[in-house]
Amino acid sequence: MRLHAMTLAAAVATTFVASAGDARAEVPWVERPLSLKTLHAQIQAGVGFGQYPAIGGQKFGTGSNLEAALGLPFFGELSVRTGLGFGDAGRFSRADYYARLFDHETANAGNDAWANPEIRLRGTIVDLEVFAIGLESRFVAPLATGTNFSVAPGVPIMIRVPKLLRIDTGVFVPIAFNDQTEYTISIPAQLWIQVKDAFFGPMTGIRFNRVATTTIDLAGAKSTSTTTRTDIPAGIGGGYTIGGMLDLKAQIYMLRINDADWSKTIGGGIGVGLLIP
């Protein structure tokens, strides 16, 4: 049923793109701007798979991601996204994270079926042909059980070689205001290579995490301690643009390649992104 729904959505979007004729909405992937143009919109949807530990070994779950963005007349763009885990397996594996194609700067999604909604405001400070830098802030509403408000300021950066390649990087600092404040300093690094309407490339980076762990002793007393951890993610992604408006995308992604159990963090996803001028 879910596969049929995704197929139908892709068919409708393809028909819409074809009807647009020569009105190409955007430039090639590697030349895309940091934020949408005024009153331009983008809708993205994806499905993904993730893993979680269970009796008898690792198990897999599936989930989805939904996102919508609109270019504002006064400052960059405003976007909203959330995810849905399909059943308990999708919820435990947090598979919706892997359905968030290419944008892994997310935090505090929670453990409910529906992920906490994330609201992002992003603006462009400098936008040159070979370089772009912006400012953004993400706000995570704590709707999932046991979660608290989070904010994630960031500085996205693009380095471009027109028509050939692009590097996406920057600094992002999600902060969760729990009993003990938790935060991550994330520096992603993605290289995208353009070949006609197709694009592909490796994704990596480094994340420095301050994580809080809560324990309850036999008397029922609760205590919280903090630890630090460094993660090095890695993956590969790619896609194809139809009519300058419809992006078909896919990725395989690992959360921690600097871990002996790195294979247990592998997930992936496929999805579509539709630009509406």
C-alpha angles and dihedrals in degrees: 000000000000091000091051090050093051091047091051092048091051091048092051092047092048091051090050091051093048091053090056090072114186095350096111109191101199145017122251118300096261091053097049116129123246092245135024122267117255112294092358113129138202131199121193132184132174144169123215146175131224140172136241134181116257140159106294095025139292119348132194132233135183133220144159141236128214125191138169129185136184130194110237125217093226108035129011116278142323120216137178127196141171138166139222128212114213106233126322092310092056091047095048093046092044086222092170087075090066089049089063092092117216094338106092097159095111132123144177095024091157130218101271123108090258115054119230108272115252122211117197130191114191130177133181119235099177125017114177128157092259102026140035133176130182147171126237143168128199123202121198117204110217100228096134119089115274097008131123135204116291134191127193119193116190148173110217117199132191126193113192140193098192116247091355116061147341135203118211115200141130139131124286127182116190112190124194116199099214128142084290113028111247125197144168130209104209126188109181125193121195127170117202122192120196121216108176105296094345127086133185142158151138125290125205141130140146133270127197109200135194105199129187121214122196121204131184120207127212091271091056095251114148124217132177128207132178131225135178127234135179120215127192110194124194138182147131130246140179146164150173129239120219118201093345089283112067119064119195108199141182138175145180112207138181122198099205123019088165090070130089087229094048092134089065090064097057117123138149147188149192129212152145134247122199121198115206115197 
